[in-house]
Amino acid sequence: MGDLRACASRSAPVVVATGTEGRCKFGPDCLLVGFTIANFDVQPQRYVCEFQDGSRYEFRFDSGGVSYACATNSPRGTITIEVAGVRSNTVTRG
């Protein structure tokens, strides 16, 4: 799940998203994205998945990240994770 070593020395909160391709509930060929967080003063309880079309979906979590947070079967799919107002890198297919 994302390499936080480079980010760990920073004091600002960070969200690192990582992606793979595989099967999801939308079909056999999906972009699957997970994330890890660091440097949050308080454990966030919600994250948002933002997709290439601008749609946003909110989910609950209670740990340092989620291994399977979001998925899309769009051939040009992108996913960005947002936690407590902090946005991750954008993960793209390919």
C-alpha positions in Angstrom: 0.0 0.0 0.0 1.9 3.2 -0.9 5.3 4.1 0.3 4.9 6.5 3.2 8.7 6.6 4.1 9.2 9.7 2.0 6.1 11.3 3.5 6.6 10.3 7.1 9.1 13.0 7.9 6.6 15.7 6.8 4.4 17.1 9.5 1.4 17.7 7.2 -1.1 15.0 6.8 -0.7 12.9 3.7 -2.8 10.4 1.8 -1.0 8.0 -0.6 -3.2 6.1 -3.1 -2.0 2.9 -4.9 -3.7 1.0 -7.7 -3.9 -2.3 -9.4 -6.0 -3.8 -12.1 -8.3 -6.8 -11.5 -11.8 -8.1 -10.9 -14.4 -6.0 -9.0 -18.1 -6.0 -8.7 -18.3 -4.1 -11.9 -16.6 -6.8 -14.0 -13.3 -8.6 -14.6 -11.2 -5.6 -15.7 -11.3 -2.8 -13.1 -8.9 -0.2 -11.6 -8.8 -1.0 -7.9 -7.5 1.7 -5.5 -6.4 1.6 -1.9 -4.7 4.1 0.3 -2.7 4.8 3.4 -2.6 7.9 5.6 0.0 9.5 7.9 0.4 12.5 10.1 -3.3 13.1 11.0 -3.7 14.4 14.5 -7.0 12.6 14.9 -8.0 9.4 13.3 -10.3 10.4 10.3 -13.5 8.4 10.1 -14.5 9.0 6.5 -12.9 9.0 3.0 -14.1 10.1 -0.4 -13.5 8.4 -3.7 -13.5 10.9 -6.6 -13.8 9.5 -10.1 -12.8 10.8 -13.5 -16.3 12.2 -14.1 -16.3 14.2 -10.9 -18.6 11.9 -9.0 -17.8 11.5 -5.3 -18.7 8.7 -2.9 -18.1 8.8 0.8 -17.2 5.7 3.0 -16.3 5.0 6.6 -13.0 3.6 7.9 -11.2 3.4 11.2 -7.5 2.5 10.5 -4.4 3.8 8.8 -5.8 3.0 5.4 -8.0 0.8 3.2 -6.6 -1.9 0.9 -9.6 -1.9 -1.4 -11.2 1.5 -1.2 -12.6 2.2 -4.6 -13.0 0.6 -8.1 -14.0 1.6 -11.6 -14.3 -0.4 -14.8 -14.0 2.7 -17.0 -11.3 2.3 -19.6 -10.1 5.8 -18.9 -10.7 5.6 -15.2 -9.0 7.7 -12.6 -9.5 7.8 -8.8 -8.4 10.3 -6.2 -8.9 9.7 -2.5 -9.7 12.5 -0.1 -9.5 12.2 3.7 -10.4 15.1 6.0 -9.8 17.6 3.1 -6.4 16.1 2.1 -6.3 14.7 -1.4 -4.1 11.8 -2.6 -2.3 11.4 -5.8 -4.6 10.5 -8.7 -4.3 6.9 -9.8 -4.9 6.2 -13.5 -5.3 3.0 -15.6 -2.4 1.7 -17.5 
